[in-house]
C-alpha cells in the first residue's frame, strides 16, 4: 500500500511494532528510491495514549492527515475453549481498539478540513467466522461495524470511511501456515489461488481516490469468491 501511494508522491508515515526494525527500514528504502518523504515509527497501536501522542507529533510536523489506513493486525489462534484472556485482549486491543485509537486521533482535523479518507482492513473471517480464530474473527467483525458507524457520523463532513476485507492473501502471516491448512483454504476459493498484497493495495488506493468520492460505509471483499 505504501508503494502504491508513493506513485503519486504522497508523504507517507508508517507505524510498526516489530522488535526488529529491518522490515520498516526495507520499506523506507523502497520509498526513498521513489523520491517520496516517508517516516516509520514504532507505536503500540493498542495504547490510546501512545497513539494520541504520536498523532500530535504528526500534526505538529505535517499539519494534516488526508488518508488514514488502519492496517495493524495480529493473530493468537487457538480454539475458544483453550483461549486465554491475554490472547483475547491482545488481538482485540490491536485489531479493533487500534482502529478506534487511530481514527479518533485524526477525525477532528479531518472534520476541520471537511475532507478525508479512512480505510480499515478487516477480513473475510469477520464475515464468515473461522474455527480457532474467535478473537480474530470478533475483532474483524467489529471493524466492519465500526466502519459503518463512523461512515454515518462523518459522511456529512466530506469524509469517507470504508473497509477492505481480504481473504487468503499471500503475506508473511499466511506463509507460516502448514501446507494442509493452505490446501484447505484454497479448496474454498473458486478462483483457486491466493490473492496478492498488490491486489489489496489497488482497492485501498481506489477507495482513497476522487473516483470513490461517493462510496462510504462499504465493505469491499477481496477473496477470489471465497465469500460472495
Phi, psi and omega in degrees: 000318179300317181293326178294315180291336178295338181299333179257011176074025181291149170279129191237130177239125184251145172246142174212169178221032181276139175296326179265126183277358190297320181295316178297318180293324177299318178294317178299320179297318179295322178290325180297322179294342178265002173074026180253154174283124183213146177223155174227135182228142175276117185222134173277095185299335182283350181263116180301315183296318180296316180294316180300314179295321179298313181290330174300319178291322178298313181294326179296322184275317187252342175087334183200162172230118182268327183226131174239125175244113180270097189242354183294135180200145176225164174233148171218075193279135168186163178297149185304321183293343179255352186287131178264168184298323182296319180290324176296309183295322181297314182291316178294326181295316180280307191287328183248307179297328177301322177295316176301312184302311183288319179296315179301327184286336185253340192291329179299317179291321178295320178299320178298321179281344185056039175197158178158156177230129175236127177234124179256138178265112178260217180195153176301329182290341173291340179264321188247349183077165178199126180302133181089001182227043181301317181292315181295314180297319179296319180294319182285328172294321177299322178299321178298313180295320178295321178301311183294320180292315179297321178300317179295321182289330189252354185302321182287354180254014178079017183247129176257145179226118180225170177230149172247130182244092180290154172264235182271101186250141181285094181223179177299327181294322181273341182297333183276354180289150179289160178300324180296317179294318179297317179297323178296316178297312183299329179292342180265358185254113181305325180283349172072019178209164173283157172276173179244157177299327180295323179292323175294317181300321180299318180293318179297314180300316180298318179298336180268358184270167176297333181296336181255024185296340181254018180246120177208151180074019185256152174249111181267114182270127178238090190213013177066018180094004180301324172229133181233000000 
